[in-house]
Amino acid sequence: MSSTADYINNLSIQMNRYFSIVIFLFGTIGNLLNICVLSQQIFRSNPCAVLFLFSSFANLIAILSGLTSRMFSGWIVDLTNTDRSLCKLRAFILNVARPIAFWLILLAAIDRWLLSNPNANYRQMSTLKNAKRNMIIITILSIILFSHILYCYEPNLMDAPLKCYGVTVTCRLVTDISFTFGSTFIPIVFMFIFGLMTIRNIRRSRMKVQARDLSMETNQISTGERQRPSLSKSDYRLMMMLLAQILLLVVFGLPLGVQKLYATITINRPTPQLQTVIDNFVYSFVLLLNFLANGIPFYIYTLFGGEIFRKALLKVFLTIKQKVFYSMLCCQ
């Protein structure tokens, strides 16, 4: 029993040590490139692109605040596990940044649904002003939802999945339930729902276009149908990027919510040492999967963003190349 527990503990340490480094590097580079690309003039007036941009900021903050300590925990002393102020600050920033990133993607899904809606009144609600206002609301609500962390998180805990964790059962319950539903289940479920409704709107739009083309051939098209705008190429690509991201968020983000829900249900149940070790290993694994969800958007955008996103990315690379070239000339 003891050897099995020691093996699983060692496996967890190695996983945190090496898997964290991979996610940290690819996630940090990817989100920085996202920020550079989506900050360009071509995307600034698009509500969905702006939501993607600030979601990338939130993802970057989540990775830097959450993975830095885990990445070095196997090599050096993790001060967030021993210092009270750092423990509280890191946990608060991380738990606020993660739901912001997920909820901004949900807002992007709602924006795409509005834009693809056959009702003109709904389409008019897809504005940059509404997107910015909703971002502020989400940020404030996330801060309020996890403000208790500044009070009840403590370092140097031995009977918790992490050494920096909720010190009381009540604190753990509130944090786990808030994260499970506020950061995972609710946004992912609604992302999925609005994604399906967006696909339905697109299909209906295509059917109407086909019917309109047929009516044009027979000179029976109505004026109202003729005036209905179709999705632009950039809007269509942003929609494809969004749907792909929603699918991967379900795969990588949902397991941590399920594990948190399980931990909440079994919080008062006595468990043997081996089961506790297994539970901690599973928690570490699904937590890293959740960080993977924070680090993967750039690669989704590159794959599904089409020519528009890739041209903007190439422009970023060319700008970096020019700056490096000029700096080398200045140093000579």
Phi, psi and omega per residue, in radians:
M1 nan -0.793 -3.109
S2 -1.160 -0.725 -3.135
S3 -1.142 -0.671 3.102
T4 -1.123 -0.769 3.123
A5 -1.109 -0.718 3.112
D6 -1.115 -0.672 3.135
Y7 -1.128 -0.775 -3.136
I8 -1.161 -0.695 3.083
N9 -1.067 -0.772 3.125
N10 -1.136 -0.676 3.096
L11 -1.095 -0.686 3.110
S12 -1.138 -0.708 3.121
I13 -1.103 -0.798 -3.137
Q14 -1.134 -0.670 3.122
M15 -1.111 -0.802 3.116
N16 -1.114 -0.597 -3.079
R17 -1.229 -0.845 -2.984
Y18 -1.703 -0.740 3.128
F19 -1.131 -0.623 3.118
S20 -1.108 -0.681 -3.140
I21 -1.097 -0.773 -3.131
V22 -1.078 -0.852 -3.132
I23 -1.113 -0.708 -3.122
F24 -1.078 -0.836 -3.101
L25 -1.135 -0.942 -3.096
F26 -1.174 -0.646 -3.139
G27 -1.213 -0.751 3.141
T28 -1.143 -0.841 3.131
I29 -1.092 -0.770 -3.114
G30 -1.096 -0.781 -3.127
N31 -1.215 -0.620 3.069
L32 -1.116 -0.714 3.093
L33 -1.173 -0.662 3.058
N34 -1.001 -0.809 -3.127
I35 -1.077 -0.742 3.132
C36 -1.136 -0.718 -3.106
V37 -1.242 -0.876 -3.034
L38 -1.303 -0.173 3.070
S39 -1.453 -0.119 -3.098
Q40 -1.238 2.749 -3.030
Q41 -0.996 -0.602 -3.071
I42 -1.105 -0.443 -3.084
F43 -1.813 -0.177 -2.953
R44 -1.166 -0.468 -3.107
S45 -1.644 0.028 -3.118
N46 -1.716 2.074 -3.095
P47 -1.002 -0.715 -3.119
C48 -1.135 -0.750 3.134
A49 -1.133 -0.657 3.104
V50 -1.143 -0.697 3.085
L51 -1.131 -0.698 3.046
F52 -1.059 -0.714 -3.118
L53 -1.073 -0.880 -3.102
F54 -1.295 -0.434 2.991
S55 -1.146 -0.632 3.086
S56 -1.146 -0.673 3.043
F57 -1.042 -0.819 -3.127
A58 -1.127 -0.710 3.086
N59 -1.072 -0.732 3.132
L60 -1.111 -0.748 3.108
I61 -1.111 -0.719 3.129
A62 -1.088 -0.744 -3.140
I63 -1.174 -0.801 -3.114
L64 -1.140 -0.700 -3.109
S65 -1.397 -0.504 -3.059
G66 -1.675 -0.631 -3.023
L67 -1.650 -0.407 -3.096
T68 -1.021 -0.848 -3.129
S69 -1.198 -0.686 3.131
R70 -1.175 -0.603 -3.107
M71 -1.168 -0.658 -3.098
F72 -1.681 -0.034 -3.086
S73 -1.117 -0.499 3.125
G74 -1.455 -0.105 -3.085
W75 -2.004 -0.762 -3.106
I76 -2.295 3.045 3.126
V77 -1.229 2.256 3.122
D78 -1.521 1.878 -3.082
L79 -1.151 -0.426 3.130
T80 -1.234 -0.262 3.079
N81 -1.543 -0.230 -3.068
T82 -2.132 -0.526 -3.125
D83 -1.591 2.215 -3.039
R84 -1.128 -0.789 -3.098
S85 -1.168 -0.783 3.133
L86 -1.140 -0.657 3.105
C87 -1.037 -0.887 -3.105
K88 -1.155 -0.767 -3.089
L89 -1.128 -0.809 -3.136
R90 -1.089 -0.821 -3.118
A91 -1.095 -0.689 -3.125
F92 -1.165 -0.859 -3.121
I93 -1.073 -0.770 -3.121
L94 -1.100 -0.842 -3.080
N95 -1.245 -0.348 3.051
V96 -1.464 -0.702 -3.069
A97 -1.186 -0.693 -3.075
R98 -1.110 -0.841 3.093
P99 -1.151 -0.567 3.095
I100 -1.055 -0.786 3.140
A101 -1.057 -0.766 -3.105
F102 -1.234 -0.745 -3.108
W103 -1.202 -0.534 3.082
L104 -1.179 -0.594 3.052
I105 -1.187 -0.650 3.049
L106 -1.078 -0.749 3.088
L107 -1.072 -0.641 3.080
A108 -1.141 -0.670 3.093
A109 -1.116 -0.724 3.103
I110 -1.134 -0.691 3.123
D111 -1.091 -0.744 3.117
R112 -1.162 -0.616 3.093
W113 -1.154 -0.743 3.104
L114 -1.080 -0.768 -3.078
L115 -1.173 -0.555 -3.115
S116 -1.583 0.006 -3.079
N117 -1.277 2.418 3.121
P118 -1.179 -0.330 3.135
N119 -1.432 2.121 -3.095
A120 -1.094 -0.564 3.128
N121 -1.099 -0.672 3.090
Y122 -1.203 -0.712 -3.121
R123 -1.096 -0.578 -3.140
Q124 -1.223 -0.268 3.111
M125 -1.391 -0.214 3.100
S126 -1.443 1.487 -3.103
T127 -2.266 2.770 3.118
L128 -1.166 -0.611 3.125
K129 -1.086 -0.794 3.116
N130 -1.125 -0.676 3.139
A131 -1.097 -0.797 3.137
K132 -1.149 -0.713 3.119
R133 -1.095 -0.758 3.134
N134 -1.164 -0.572 3.090
M135 -1.115 -0.725 3.115
I136 -1.122 -0.741 3.130
I137 -1.081 -0.781 -3.133
I138 -1.095 -0.725 3.138
T139 -1.101 -0.791 -3.136
I140 -1.116 -0.779 -3.135
L141 -1.120 -0.664 3.120
S142 -1.143 -0.715 3.110
I143 -1.096 -0.764 3.140
I144 -1.151 -0.745 -3.061
L145 -1.065 -0.617 -3.078
F146 -1.979 0.339 -3.138
S147 -1.164 -0.418 -3.128
H148 -1.142 -0.336 -3.133
I149 -1.075 -0.625 3.130
L150 -1.114 -0.336 -3.117
Y151 -1.715 -0.748 -2.912
C152 -1.920 -0.006 3.062
Y153 -1.499 2.441 3.140
E154 -2.448 2.670 3.110
P155 -1.555 3.119 3.027
N156 1.073 0.592 3.100
L157 -1.560 2.473 -3.112
M158 -1.889 -0.393 -3.063
D159 -1.845 0.711 -3.102
A160 -2.462 2.777 3.110
P161 -1.031 -0.549 3.091
L162 -2.220 2.649 3.132
K163 -1.218 -0.498 3.027
C164 -1.777 1.797 -2.995
Y165 -2.703 3.110 3.103
G166 -1.114 2.290 -3.032
V167 -1.416 -0.408 -3.140
T168 -2.043 2.804 3.099
V169 -1.094 -0.700 3.128
T170 -1.070 -0.763 3.126
C171 -1.079 -0.763 3.139
R172 -1.138 -0.697 3.117
L173 -1.092 -0.821 -3.133
V174 -1.093 -0.781 -3.130
T175 -1.135 -0.811 -3.107
D176 -1.133 -0.751 3.137
I177 -1.179 -0.716 3.115
S178 -1.082 -0.756 -3.138
F179 -1.226 -0.776 -3.076
T180 -1.018 -0.817 -3.058
F181 -1.677 -0.721 -3.092
G182 -1.315 -0.544 -3.072
S183 -1.857 -0.296 -3.022
T184 -2.183 -1.253 -2.978
F185 -1.063 -0.914 -3.067
I186 -1.085 -0.924 3.136
P187 -1.110 -0.691 -3.114
I188 -1.189 -0.729 3.118
V189 -1.075 -0.791 -3.134
F190 -1.257 -0.545 2.998
M191 -1.013 -0.814 -3.124
F192 -1.088 -0.762 -3.126
I193 -1.126 -0.864 -3.124
F194 -1.204 -0.519 3.040
G195 -1.100 -0.780 3.106
L196 -1.133 -0.717 3.137
M197 -1.177 -0.575 3.070
T198 -1.158 -0.762 3.088
I199 -1.046 -0.709 3.106
R200 -1.103 -0.718 3.109
N201 -1.101 -0.704 3.136
I202 -1.113 -0.765 3.138
R203 -1.103 -0.738 3.107
R204 -1.106 -0.690 3.131
S205 -1.105 -0.741 3.122
R206 -1.132 -0.690 3.115
M207 -1.117 -0.681 3.115
K208 -1.198 -0.614 3.098
V209 -1.123 -0.764 3.115
Q210 -1.099 -0.746 3.116
A211 -1.149 -0.620 3.140
R212 -1.175 -0.717 3.109
D213 -1.082 -0.701 3.112
L214 -1.150 -0.680 3.135
S215 -1.193 -0.587 3.113
M216 -1.125 -0.615 3.133
E217 -1.169 -0.504 -3.130
T218 -1.827 0.149 3.111
N219 1.008 0.688 -3.133
Q220 -2.119 0.295 -3.118
I221 -1.322 2.488 -3.135
S222 -1.533 2.732 -3.141
T223 -1.127 -0.679 -3.138
G224 -1.099 -0.729 3.133
E225 -1.187 -0.553 -3.099
R226 -1.234 -0.460 -3.076
Q227 -1.554 -0.121 -3.085
R228 -1.270 2.166 -3.094
P229 -1.321 2.599 3.070
S230 -1.767 2.883 -3.141
L231 -1.181 2.397 3.060
S232 -1.293 2.933 -3.124
K233 -1.100 -0.713 -3.139
S234 -1.177 -0.684 3.106
D235 -1.124 -0.702 3.132
Y236 -1.115 -0.755 3.141
R237 -1.153 -0.719 3.082
L238 -1.068 -0.612 3.116
M239 -1.183 -0.721 3.107
M240 -1.125 -0.704 3.077
M241 -1.056 -0.729 -3.120
L242 -1.148 -0.822 -3.101
L243 -1.112 -0.687 3.095
A244 -1.145 -0.691 3.135
Q245 -1.174 -0.683 3.105
I246 -1.045 -0.765 -3.137
L247 -1.049 -0.776 -3.120
L248 -1.291 -0.524 3.057
L249 -1.145 -0.612 3.065
V250 -1.113 -0.750 -3.094
V251 -1.220 -0.779 -3.024
F252 -1.665 -0.439 -3.075
G253 -1.626 -0.575 -3.060
L254 -1.165 -0.651 -3.119
P255 -0.980 -0.640 3.138
L256 -1.177 -0.652 3.078
G257 -1.110 -0.699 3.102
V258 -1.129 -0.745 3.135
Q259 -1.138 -0.699 3.106
K260 -1.108 -0.704 3.115
L261 -1.119 -0.717 3.090
Y262 -1.098 -0.752 3.133
A263 -1.105 -0.638 3.122
T264 -1.175 -0.737 -3.113
I265 -1.169 -0.661 -3.048
T266 -1.758 0.335 -3.016
I267 -1.130 -0.552 -3.117
N268 -1.787 0.122 -3.125
R269 -1.533 2.223 3.105
P270 -1.179 2.324 -3.122
T271 -2.262 2.525 3.082
P272 -1.189 2.897 -3.060
Q273 -1.057 -0.758 -3.109
L274 -1.091 -0.723 3.131
Q275 -1.116 -0.668 3.095
T276 -1.109 -0.725 3.116
V277 -1.112 -0.744 3.128
I278 -1.118 -0.770 3.125
D279 -1.053 -0.714 3.120
N280 -1.166 -0.639 3.100
F281 -1.144 -0.795 3.115
V282 -1.066 -0.711 3.120
Y283 -1.076 -0.782 3.130
S284 -1.090 -0.690 -3.107
F285 -1.173 -0.872 -3.107
V286 -1.232 -0.455 3.059
L287 -1.154 -0.716 3.083
L288 -1.165 -0.628 3.057
L289 -1.071 -0.672 3.115
N290 -1.133 -0.689 3.065
F291 -1.162 -0.550 3.070
L292 -1.093 -0.647 3.066
A293 -1.095 -0.566 3.076
N294 -1.275 -0.430 -3.032
G295 -1.762 -0.138 -2.988
I296 -1.642 -0.225 -3.041
P297 -0.948 -0.704 -3.100
F298 -1.009 -0.718 -3.090
Y299 -1.269 -0.499 3.012
I300 -1.191 -0.791 -3.106
Y301 -1.128 -0.680 3.128
T302 -1.136 -0.668 -3.091
L303 -1.337 -0.715 -3.031
F304 -1.880 -0.084 -3.074
G305 -1.347 -0.183 3.092
G306 1.212 -2.840 -3.033
E307 -1.157 -0.566 -3.075
I308 -1.119 -0.862 -3.128
F309 -1.193 -0.716 -3.100
R310 -1.189 -0.591 3.063
K311 -1.152 -0.717 3.096
A312 -1.133 -0.652 3.101
L313 -1.162 -0.725 3.101
L314 -1.080 -0.650 3.099
K315 -1.094 -0.674 3.094
V316 -1.104 -0.804 3.138
F317 -1.083 -0.708 3.131
L318 -1.150 -0.674 3.104
T319 -1.127 -0.742 3.098
I320 -1.099 -0.745 3.140
K321 -1.069 -0.750 3.140
Q322 -1.133 -0.730 3.139
K323 -1.147 -0.686 3.090
V324 -1.134 -0.724 -3.138
F325 -1.111 -0.780 3.139
Y326 -1.166 -0.651 3.124
S327 -1.156 -0.617 3.100
M328 -1.193 -0.654 3.108
L329 -1.152 -0.671 -3.127
C330 -1.186 -0.528 -3.112
C331 -1.375 -0.310 -3.120
Q332 -1.370 nan nan
